[in-house]
Amino acid sequence: MASLSYHDIAVLLGISLVRYAVFSLQLLLTLLFCGVRLDAVSMLVTLPLYYLLITVTPNVPAAEIAVRGAWAVAIFERFGSDISAAAVIATLLLWAINTVFPLIIGSIVARHK
């Protein structure tokens, strides 16, 4: 880090913010698709909290889906059990979109090369 210039750090920070914004928008759209209807203030609190908890939780690939679902329940359960269940489905769908589908497509492409 000491060898990076302020410009390089600013670029890295900008890329990280764009990545976070894309992930947040992706989760928001998936939650809306699954029927989770919360007001804007609740979404502005719950989405960053969800990503914070996912980030600080140790990542074990075999248990990643369970960890994401558990955090979704912990965060969204205060809004009702039906919202909590829809949030779990949304996080699982988002995990499949970002992990499983690219893995399958990459395997097919690699097989044909």
C-alpha positions in Angstrom: 0.0 0.0 0.0 2.9 2.4 0.7 4.0 2.2 -2.9 0.6 3.3 -4.2 0.0 6.9 -5.2 -3.0 8.9 -4.0 -4.4 8.6 -7.5 -4.1 4.8 -7.5 -5.8 4.6 -4.1 -8.6 6.9 -5.3 -9.1 4.6 -8.4 -9.2 1.5 -6.2 -11.7 3.2 -3.9 -13.8 4.2 -6.9 -13.8 0.7 -8.3 -14.7 -0.7 -4.9 -17.6 1.7 -4.5 -19.0 0.9 -8.0 -18.7 -2.9 -7.2 -20.6 -2.3 -3.9 -23.3 -0.3 -5.7 -23.7 -3.0 -8.3 -24.0 -5.7 -5.6 -26.5 -3.6 -3.6 -28.6 -2.9 -6.7 -28.5 -6.5 -7.6 -29.7 -7.5 -4.1 -32.4 -4.8 -4.1 -33.7 -6.0 -7.5 -33.7 -9.6 -6.4 -35.5 -8.8 -3.2 -38.1 -6.9 -5.1 -38.5 -9.8 -7.5 -39.0 -12.2 -4.6 -41.7 -9.9 -3.1 -39.8 -8.1 -0.4 -41.4 -4.7 -0.2 -39.7 -2.4 2.4 -39.6 1.3 2.6 -36.5 3.1 1.3 -35.1 3.8 4.8 -35.3 0.1 5.8 -33.6 -0.9 2.6 -30.8 1.7 3.1 -30.2 0.2 6.5 -30.6 -3.5 5.8 -28.6 -3.8 2.6 -25.4 -2.4 3.9 -25.8 -4.3 7.1 -26.3 -7.6 5.2 -23.2 -7.0 3.2 -21.2 -6.0 6.3 -22.1 -9.2 8.0 -21.4 -11.3 4.9 -18.0 -9.6 4.6 -16.9 -10.2 8.2 -18.2 -13.8 8.3 -15.4 -16.3 7.5 -16.1 -17.8 4.0 -16.3 -21.6 3.7 -17.4 -22.3 0.1 -19.5 -25.4 1.2 -21.4 -23.4 3.8 -21.6 -20.1 2.0 -25.2 -20.6 1.0 -26.2 -21.4 4.5 -24.4 -18.4 5.9 -26.0 -16.0 3.5 -29.4 -17.4 4.2 -28.9 -17.2 8.0 -27.8 -13.6 7.8 -30.8 -12.8 5.6 -33.1 -14.4 8.2 -31.4 -12.5 11.0 -31.7 -9.2 9.3 -35.1 -9.4 7.7 -37.0 -11.4 10.4 -38.0 -8.2 12.1 -40.1 -7.3 9.1 -42.1 -10.6 9.3 -41.7 -14.3 8.6 -42.9 -14.1 5.1 -40.5 -11.3 4.3 -37.7 -13.3 6.0 -38.5 -16.4 3.8 -38.6 -14.3 0.7 -35.2 -12.7 1.6 -33.7 -16.1 2.0 -34.9 -17.1 -1.4 -33.6 -13.8 -2.9 -30.1 -14.3 -1.4 -30.0 -17.9 -2.6 -31.1 -16.7 -6.1 -28.5 -14.0 -6.0 -25.8 -16.6 -5.0 -26.9 -18.8 -7.9 -26.8 -15.9 -10.4 -23.3 -14.8 -9.3 -21.7 -18.2 -8.5 -23.5 -21.2 -9.9 -24.5 -19.9 -13.4 -21.0 -18.5 -14.2 -19.5 -21.8 -13.0 -21.7 -23.9 -15.3 -21.1 -21.6 -18.2 -17.4 -21.5 -17.6 -17.3 -25.3 -17.4 -19.1 -25.6 -20.7 -16.9 -23.1 -22.4 -13.7 -24.7 -21.0 -14.9 -28.1 -22.2 -15.4 -26.9 -25.8 -11.9 -25.2 -26.0 
